[in-house]
Amino acid sequence: MGWAITAQQHDEDMALIREMGANSIRLAHYQHDQYFYDLCDRAGMVVWAEIPFITRMSETDLTGANAKLQMTELIRQNYNHPSILFWGIQNEIQIGSKNTGQVRQVVRELNELTKHEDPTRLTTMANMFIVDDQDEYNYLTDVIGYNKYYGWYNGTAEDFAPWIDQFHQTNPDTCLSISEYGAEGIIEYHSDEPVVKDYTEEYHALYHEKVWRIFAERPFLWATYVWNMFDFGANVRDEGGVKGRNNKGLVTYDRKVKKDAFYMYKAHWSREPFVHIAGKRHLERAGDSTDLKVYTNCGAVSLIINGVKTETLSGADKILLFKDVRLDEGYTMIEVVADNGEEAFTDRAFFKKVAAANSSYSAPVEDKGELVANWFTLPEQDDNEPLVEVEIPEGVYSSGDTLQDLMGNEETKQIVISVLGDLTQIPMYGMMENFKVDALASMDNDSLLFNKRAINKLNQLLVKIKKLPEAEGVSYE
């Protein structure tokens, strides 16, 4: 359908969002159909509406004329929608920004324009995760958000806790939200021992369990937004053996399958009683027993194996784990019965006992457990070579430039390839090229690719290449 989705499909999306129990939607990163704003009004959603002032647009619209026009139109067209509480003025414009002063000025002016057009609502924005805790960006709008991907692109899921606490301590008067967080989960891939970058539905669910628990323990967060409700098309992506799709959704692209993480949130957010067995698509299980995870918002859950009741657990924690559930030869039928005091709710799954794990459950990824994908052979580095501080004078190339700029100059391109390899072979290069090399290095201190030794070597060679002065002149016709 592309962009031409129907009212019926909007209804389907809203029904899924409401079923899960969410009470707020971030409508990223552009204008949306008036019909969907109407649905938000009727559903009582709290909406963050925003303009597409993102990444490259911040470089091509240095006066902010286009962004200001879009913000004016967004507000005037949607002013009477009671669901909208927040106007979003930028998303990750810090990516590879070369004109930082001008971009910051545009953000200030956009905030002023937005408050002038609508003084009744709050302004907000989504900062790139590399923005410093004390950066001016954190104080320009009424409230702010950070796009953070601990546990996927850098660090671990547990790193959310110390970062949120540190930010809150540094900025006690700044209203903080997590405007994006998530991990990839592809429903064909499964594991008994999920790890980051294995693309399994199990890691996807485990990630959200950990992160949601951290958020729930910090009520000073004004909002948290899962990226994303649905898997979506993304032409530059090639991850986990799936091209052209971002798989961080809680529901599949075609809206036909609710991933396990969907039910994890439903257990915490929805008042509609239910019980759900996680891992149903992990049909073939190796071994004589398996652990069984259940999500529910009911009081107690009983486990029934091939018709025999074996164990009952309290559902107070929403996430229940039945340990060492026996598997019979062939197929084992598992039932769970949840009791909320007035009614019983059931779910059922079948598992097949096999001698060895099914290889089709494993994503075609060699570096499971690694945060930075090693997609190609890295040039050899001399680990004994001393790290000498490189002075970077004005007017030369360095790691402070974007990959796009470095790969656009033949001399610097050859230097980058000699030190870092041919980065254009990386499936995600299209998303990386707008970053400064220093920014890429800061994303993961343990990076195999953008490590300190490589950056040092890169700068030793790049500073020898002078930049051409910017052209000055007049036009004539």
N, C-alpha and C positions, 0 to 999 in steps of 0.2 A: 504493500500500500504506500510505502514511502511516507511523504508528509500528508498524503490525502486520506487520512483516517476519518472515519464516519462518526456521527453522534453515537451510534450504537457501540463503537469501540471505545469512545470516551466513557460511556456508561460502564462498560466492562472494567476499564481501568479503575474508575472510582469505586466500583463495587469491591474490587480486590483490596484496594487501599483501606476501605471501611471495614472489610472483613478482618483484616489484620489488626485493626484498632488504632491506627495512626490518627493523630489529631492535627497534624501540620504537614504542609507540603511546600517544598522549595521548588518553584517552577523555573528550572534552569534551561538555558542561559539566553532566553529570547522571549518575544511575545508569544502568547498562546491563544488558542481559539477561545472566543468569547463564550462558547458553550461550556468549556471546561471551567472557566471562572464562575459561570452560573452554577455548575455542579458543586463547586467549592462552597459557594454561598449557601446552597440548600443543605449541604452536609455539615455545615458549621466548622469547616476547616480553617486553620490559621495559615495564611498564605504569605510566602516570601516571593514577590514578583521582581524580576530583574531584567536588565538590558544586556545585550551581548558585547559589553565592553570588556574584552578578554584578549590575552596574549597579543597576537599580531595586530589586532585593531588598535592597541595602545601605541603601536609604532607607526601605523598608517594614518592615524587621526590625531596628530599631535596637538591640534587646537581643541579637540574634543567636540567639534561642531556636529559630527554625526551622532556621537554618543548623547550629546545634549538634546538633539532633535528627537532621538529615540526615547529618551527619558521623558521628555515633555509629552510625547504621544502616548507613552505607556500610562502615565498618570492621568492625562485628560480622558483617555478612552476607558480607563478602569476605575476612576475615582469613586464611583458609586457602588463598587463591589465591597460589601462589608467584610468579606473573608480576608481581604488584603490588609495586613497589619504592617508589613515591611516592604520598603522599596530598596532593592539591591542595586548598587551603582557600579560594582566591578567584580570580576572573578579572575584571580590569579594573573593580574596584569604585570606582576613582578617577573614573570617568566622571560628571561633573556632581554629585559628592557634595557635599551641603550640610552634612552632619553629620560632618565629617572626624574630629573627636575621638572620637565614639562609634563610628564605623566602624573606626577604628584599634584601639580597645579590643576590639571584637569579633574582629578578626583576631588580636590577642594571645591572647585567651581561646580562640579556635578552635585555635590552635597548641598551647596548653597541653593542651586537651582531647584533641587528636589524639595528642600524645606520651604522655598518660596511658593512652589506650585501646590504643595500640600503640607502645611505645618501640623496637620493632625496626626500624621503617621510617623513611624520611626524609619530612619535610614540605616542601612547595613551594607556589608560587603564581605566577600570571601577571600581571605588572604592565602597566598601560596604558603606552604608549610615552612619555607626557608626564611620567611619574614621574622626578624628579631622581635623578641617579646616587648622591647621598649621602642620599637619603630613607630614613627609618626602615624603610620597607617592605622595603628590600633586606637587612635584618638580622633580620627576625622569624622566618623559617623556616630550615630547615637548608640548603636550596638554593633558588634562585629562577629565574624565567624572565621574559623581556620579550616582549610582543607588538609587533613592529616591522614596519612596512610601507614602509621606504625603497624607492623605485623604483616605488611605486604611489600611496600617499596623500600622501607627502611625500618630498622629496629625490630622490636617485638610488640605484640598487642599490649603487653603489660606496660610498655613505655608511655602509654597514654596517661597513666596515673601521675607519675612524677612531673610530666610536662604540664598537665592541667594545674596541678597544685602550685608549681613554680610560677606559672603565668598569673594565677589568681593572687599569689603572694606579692608579685611584682606590681600587678595592676588590680588592686582590690575594688576599684571603682569602675572598671571596664566590664561591661556585660559581654561575656564570652559564650559563643556557641561553637559546636563542631559542625561546620557546614558541609563537609564531605568526609566519609570514612567508608572503607569496604575492602573486600578481597574477592578474587575470582573463584567461582564455583561452577563447575561444569557437571551436569547431572549424570553423564556417562562414566565419570571417574570416581573411584571409591578406594578407601584404605582403612585398615584397622588401626593404623598408626599414622594419622594425618600430619603433614608438615607443610610449612609455607612453600608456595610455588609448586605444589603437587596438583593443584587445580581440582582437587576432589570436593565433592559435596560435603564431606565430613570436615575438612579443614574450614571451608566456608562457614559451616554452622558453628564449629568450635570457636573460630575467630569472633563471630558475633556474640556468642555467649560471654566470652571474656571481656570484650569491649563494652557491651551493654551493662555488665555488672559494675564496671568502673564508672560509667556515666551515671548510673542509678545512685551510686554512693556520693555523688557530687551535685546536689540540687541547685547549686548556684549557677550551673549551666542553664542558659535560658532556652536552649533548644539543641537537639542533635539530629542530623539528617543522614540516613543511610544513603550511600551512593552504590546502588541505585535501586529504585523499586523494580524496574524491569531490565533485563538484558537489552542492549540496544546496538544498532549498527554503528561501526566506527571503521572507516575505510583503511586507516593506516595500521590497524592492529593485526597481529598474527601471534596469538598467545595460546598455549595449551593445545596446539593442534587445530585451533579454530581461527580462520581468517575473517577479518571484517566485522568482528563483533566484540563488544565489551561484555564480559560474563559476570559482572559484579552484582547483577540483579537478584532480587529475592524471588522473582518469578521469571520464567523463561521468555524469550523474545516473542514467541507466539501466544503467550499468556495461557498455555495449556498445562504447565507444570509449576506448582508451588514448591520451591525448594525447601529443604528442612528448616533453614534459617527463617523462612516466612513464619513457620509455626512457633519457632522460638519467640519471635516478637509477639505473635498472637497470644501466646501464653501470658506474657507480661502486660499487654496493652488491651486485650479484648475482654469484655464481660460475658461474651457468649461461651458457655461451657463446651469444652471439647477435650479430646485426647488424641495424640498423634505419635505413632512409632517412627522414629528417625531411622534412616538407612534402609528403607524398603527396596530402593533400587540396587542396593548392595546385596543382590540375590544370592550369589554363590559365596559361601563362607568356608574358609579352610580351617580345619581343626575340629575338635570334639565339642567345643563350647564357644560362646561369643558373648560380648557385652552388648546390652540392649539399652538404648537411650530413648526416653519418652518425654515429650513436652505436653504440659497440661495446665489448666487453670482451675482444676477441680481439687477436692480435698485429699483424696486417696486413690491409688491405682493398684489394681490386682493384676498379676501376670498369670496367664493360662497357657500351658504348653500342651499341644495336642489334646485339648479338652480337659486337662488336669490343672486345677489352680495350685500354684506353687508359692507365691510370695505376694505381699502387699506392702507398698511404700507410701509415705505421706507425700502429697503433692504441693506442700507449702513453698518449696523452692522453685516450682515451675519446671525444673529440669531434673528428671529422675534417671538413675542409672541402675539397671538390674545387672549384676555382675555374674559372669560365668554361667550364662543360660545354656543348658545342654542342647546339643543338636543331635537328632536321631539320624540314622542312615536314610539317605534319600532326602525327602522334604520334611521340614518341621513347620507346623502351623503355630504361629504365635498370636495370641489375642491379649489385649489389655482392656480392662474395664475400669472406668473412672466414675467415682461417685461424688456428686456435689451436694448430697443430702436430700435432694428431691427427685433426682433422675440419674440414670446410668448412661454413660457414653462409652462407645467401644471403637476400637480400631484393630485391624488384622494385617498380618504380614506372613509371607512364606519365605523360608530360607532353605537353600540346598547345600548340604554338606559335601564338600569336595576335598580332594587330596592336596591340591595346590592352588594358590591364588590365581584368579583369572587375569591373564596378562592384558586383556582389553580394558580392564579397570584402571590401567596406568596411563597417564598422559605421556605423549611423546616428548618428554622433557628430560634432559640428562642431569640438570642441576637442581633437582628437588631438594628443598631445604635451604637453598641459597637465596639471598635477597637480590643479588645482582646476577642477571643471566649472562653466562659466558657463551655467546652465540657463535663465536668464531675463534680461531687460534690467535692468541695474543702474542705480540712480538716479545722476544726474550729480553729480560732486564737483568742488569748486573746488580745483584743484591749487595755487593761489597762497595759499590760506587758511593762515595760520600754525598750526603745531602747538603749542598751549598746554597745558602740563601741567594736568590736571584733578584737583583735590583731591576725594577721595571720602569724605565723612563717614559716620558710623554712621547706619543707619536709612534709607538711600535706595537706589534701584535703580542698577545700574551694569553694566558688562561682566563683573563678577564673579558675576553671576547666570546661571542656566541659561536657554536659549531657552524652555524650557517655562514658567518663571516669568514671563519677560518677555512672552511671547505670551498668557499667561493673564490679564494685566491690560490692560484696554482702553486706558488712557493709554500705557503702555509699549509695547504692541503697535503703536500708531500711530507711535510714535517709531522703533521697529525697522524698520517698513515704509518710513518716510520716508528712513531712512539706508541700509538694507541691501536693501530690496525685500521682496516678500512671500515669505519663506523657505518658507512652507508649500507653495509650488509645486515645490520641489525634491523629486525622487523619493526622496532619502535623508533627508528631513526627520525621518521617524520615528526614525532612528538618531541624528540630530544634536541633537534637542531636549533630551536629558539632559546635554549638554555645557554648561559655562559658556562664554560668548562668548570670554573670554580664552583658554580651552583650545583652542577652534576656531582662534583666531588663531595660537596657538603651533605648530599642526600644520604650517603652511607660511608661512614668512616672506615669500614672494612672492605670497601670496594676493591674488587680484583682489577678493575679496569682503570678507574680514576683515582688511583692511590697516590700518596704523597711523592713517592719516588718518580712515578710517571709524570705527574704535574711539574715536578722540579725539572726533569729532563726536557719536557715540552717547553717550558719557559726559557731554559738555556738557549734553545734553538730559535724560538719565536722572536725573542727580543732583538735578534739580528736583522729582522725584516721590518723596514719602516713602512708606515702607512702613507698612502698618497694624501695630500691635502685635499680638503673638500673643495669642489669646484665652485667658483663664484662668477657671476656674470649677469647678463640681462637677456631677455627674450626679445625677438624681433619678428615682425611679420609684415 
